[in-house]
Amino acid sequence: EVQLLESGGGLVQPGESLRLSCEASGFTFSNTGMSWVRQAPGKSLEWVSSISSSGDATFYADSVKGRFTISRDNSKNTLYLQLINLRAEDTAMYYCAKIAVIALWYFHYWGQGTLVSVSS
Amino acid sequence: ETVLTQFPGTLSLSPGEGATLSCRASQSISSNYLAWYQQKPGQAPRLLIYAASSRAAGIPDRFSGSGSGTAFTLTISKLEPEDFAVYYCQQYGNSPPTTFGGGTKVEIK
């Protein structure tokens, strides 16, 4: 059974940093591209970032480019998202998601999310 | 960036009725790479449809997708009580990797 378990969210002040983790199980993590998608309270889904199976290709939404860094450790079956210089508008539930087919960024498995709140 | 516009914003229907949800893209979506998701309160999204018309594993056949180019539709043939939720379309054919629509809420009338 595929499982994605996010952690690392919390309440931080503007300008602070967080690192989110997504621990994966039930599939061959090192063969699979992964993404982060966020959802602000009461809002739609927003794609944040994606990474190829090997980690050599990364992609970012313009809204987070230069502030967020996606990475992965295939030896630990874990996906990461480093968030720096956080802003109030980064407040959201952050989901990690698994793609079904290489290089096709639609998501057939999602974690339950970790909540990031940015407030002074 | 490809902008997806979903309409209507809210659909008020009764169980047993059919639902038609629309998703319009600002430019043609390559290979009709469009997906639909269902999301219930407090839950993660669930994949329903990919490649415009292919049902994901375990999805009931009352859900169907159609369309091409810039106009896509999700049809729910007869609404079951568990189908009342928010539905999102997503394109993954045009760069950046992907974008989502604003969602359509299907609520009980």
Boltz contact constraints between the chains, C-beta under 6 A:
constraints:
  - contact:
      token1: [A, 44]
      token2: [B, 100]
      max_distance: 6.0
  - contact:
      token1: [A, 44]
      token2: [B, 102]
      max_distance: 6.0
  - contact:
      token1: [A, 44]
      token2: [B, 103]
      max_distance: 6.0
  - contact:
      token1: [A, 45]
      token2: [B, 88]
      max_distance: 6.0
  - contact:
      token1: [A, 45]
      token2: [B, 100]
      max_distance: 6.0
  - contact:
      token1: [A, 47]
      token2: [B, 98]
      max_distance: 6.0
  - contact:
      token1: [A, 50]
      token2: [B, 97]
      max_distance: 6.0
  - contact:
      token1: [A, 59]
      token2: [B, 96]
      max_distance: 6.0
  - contact:
      token1: [A, 59]
      token2: [B, 97]
      max_distance: 6.0
  - contact:
      token1: [A, 95]
      token2: [B, 44]
      max_distance: 6.0
  - contact:
      token1: [A, 104]
      token2: [B, 92]
      max_distance: 6.0
  - contact:
      token1: [A, 105]
      token2: [B, 92]
      max_distance: 6.0
  - contact:
      token1: [A, 105]
      token2: [B, 97]
      max_distance: 6.0
  - contact:
      token1: [A, 105]
      token2: [B, 98]
      max_distance: 6.0
  - contact:
      token1: [A, 106]
      token2: [B, 35]
      max_distance: 6.0
  - contact:
      token1: [A, 106]
      token2: [B, 50]
      max_distance: 6.0
  - contact:
      token1: [A, 106]
      token2: [B, 92]
      max_distance: 6.0
  - contact:
      token1: [A, 108]
      token2: [B, 47]
      max_distance: 6.0
  - contact:
      token1: [A, 110]
      token2: [B, 44]
      max_distance: 6.0
  - contact:
      token1: [A, 110]
      token2: [B, 45]
      max_distance: 6.0
  - contact:
      token1: [A, 112]
      token2: [B, 44]
      max_distance: 6.0
